[in-house]
Amino acid sequence: MSWKQRARAGAYHHGNLREALIQAARELIKEKGPAGFTFADAARWAGVSPAAPYRHFRDREALLADVAREGFARFEAMLTAGWAGGKPDPLTAFNNVGRAYLAFARAEPAYYAAMFESGLPPDLNPELRAAGDRAFAVLRGAAESLAANLPTKGRPPALMMSLHLWSMAHGIASLFGRGDAGRRTLPMTAEELLESAMLIYLQGLGIPQKG
């Protein structure tokens, strides 16, 4: 059933209009991309009048920001589960954070697109900024734990390490690990590519590898 057919059928059957519009936006992002639909499209998908969304959102950008904020909250939860408090050891847990990044991109392409591909300013509103910061804090905390294995002299800043991890995981997720039509093929899994990139990076830093 196309989104137009779903819109004709009506998707809004309950009192939570805000959540119905967020769901509408997610479905439309999956099918059309974050720039491929209008505020009125979201209203039609949800089965409400074009004026109804203004009860909760200033405009389409505000709706996208709420989708992105919700996505960052789920992203934070997946990264936190991957880190697992640094268990069974910081190196394994660090690699698991990268795997969680790829898993999120694959499982939640609409959230991923709203968060990173919609062109929304990260500081659009305090809630969006805070949600993004909390997710990034998981990467930074993992980097701090791993950096603690290095001698104090010459130890790289944890912020730099976390930005490197973010860049590697995000690039691989965007090119090869996503869950939509933008995914490119690889002669290996995205997880294997990320693991090998991380191995080279960490060896360059002098972090001891598991035997």
N, C-alpha and C positions, 0 to 999 in steps of 0.2 A: 504494500500500500504506500503510495507516495505521500509526501508531506501535505500536498494539497487535498488529497483524499482524506487524510487524517483530520485536517482542518475542517473539512465539510462535516465529518462525523462528529467533531466537537471533542476536545480533549479536557475541557474544564468542567468537572462535575461536582466540585466540592468547594469549600470555603477558602482554600489556600491559593489565592490567585498568584501571589508572588512565586511560590514554588512551581505552579503550572507554567508561568512565563519563563522561569529558569530552565525547566525541562524542555519547553518549546525551543529556547535558544540553543540548548545543547543538541537537540535533534537537527535543527537547521544548520548548525555549524558542521555537524557530521556530513550533511548532504551538500552544503553549498560553501563551506568555509566561513571564517569569522566575518568576512567582508561581503558575503553573498546574500544577505537577507536584510530586510528592513524591520523597523519597529512594528509596522503594520502586519508584516508576515508573521512575526511572533504572536501577535494578537489573534490572527486567523488560526494559526496552529493550535493555540490554546482554546479556541472557540469562543472568544469574547470580542467585544466591539473595539475598534481602533483606539477609542479614548480610554478604555479600561486600564491599560498598562500604566497610564500616568498616575494612577492611584499609588503606585509603589516605586516607579522609576521616572527620573527626570526625562530621560531620553534613551536611545538605543545604547549609547556608550555606558550609561549607568547600569543597564541590564547586563551588558558584557562584563562590566567590572564585577558584578555580583557572581556571575558564572566563574570568572577567574578567581575571585576570593574563595569560593567554595572549592574550586579545583586545588588551590594552594593548601587548603586545610587537609584535603585527601592526600595530596602529595606529601605533606609533612608527616602524616600518619604512616605512609608506606616507607618513607626514608627512615623514620624512627624504628619501625619494625625491622628494617634491613640492618640498621646499626645494632639493635638489640643490646644496648648498653655496652658495646665493645666486646661482646662474647661471640664465639669462644676465645678470640684473641683480637687485638685491634686490627691486624692486617687482614684477617678473614672478614671481619666486620666491615672494614673499609671497602673491600671488594663487593660485599653484599649491598652496601649503600648504592654503589654504581649499578648493580643488577636491579635494585629497586627502582632506580631512575628509569631504566629501560622498561621495566615492567609497567610503570605508570604510563609512559608514552604509548605503549602497546594497548593497554587496557582502557585508557581514558583519552582517546584522541580529541574529543570535543573540548574537554577541560584543558588539555595540553595546548590546543590551538588558541583558546581564549586567553590562557596565561602568557603565552610566548609569541603568538603570531597575529594578534589582533591589532597591534599598534597602540595599545593602551599605555599611557604613561604610568610607570610603577607608582608614582606619587599621586595618582588621580584622586584617591581618597585615603584617609588614614587606615581604614579597615583593610583595604587591598594591600597597602604597604606593609602593615603589620603581619598579614598572613604570609606574604612573600618573605619577609624577614625571618619569620619563625621556621619556614621550610629551609632557608639557607643556613640558619643556625645549626641545623642537624649536620649539614656538610662541614661547617666550621668546627663543630665539636668533635667530629670524627677526625678531622685533620689535626686538631690539637692533640688528641690521644696518640695518633700515629707519630707526630713530630716529637713526642716525648721520648721516643726510642732513639733519637739522635743526640749526639753531644751538643751541649749548650752552645759552644763556639761554632759558628757557621750554620746553626740550625735555621732553616727557612721559616719565614713567618707563616703561621697557620692560616692566616687570611689568604696569602698567596697560594698555598697548597689547596685550600678549599675552592678558590677560583679556578685553579687548574683542573681539579676534579670536575667541577661544574661544566667547564668548557668541553672537556673530553666526553663526559657522559651526554651532554646536551647535543653535541655535534653528531655523535654516533646514533643517539636516539632519533634526532631529526632526519638523518639521512637513511638509516638502515633499520631502526627499531620501532618505528611508529606503527600505529594500528589502522592506518587509512591508506588511500591510494597513493600518497606521497612517498611510500616506503620503497626504497631501492633494494635490488638483490645483491647478495654477497656470497662468496664461495665459502663462507663460514657463518656462524651465528653472530648476531650483534653482541651477545654476551662474551663470546670468545674474542672478538675484536677489542672490546673494552678491557677485558682481562689482560690481554697482551700489551695494550697501550699503557695500562696501569703498571704492569710489571716493569716495562722499560723506564717509565717515569720514576717509579719508586727506587729502582736500582740506581738510577742516576743521582738520586738524593742520598744514596748510601743506606737506605733502610733495609735491615736484614730480612731476607726472604725465608719462608718456612722450608725446611728440608724435605 
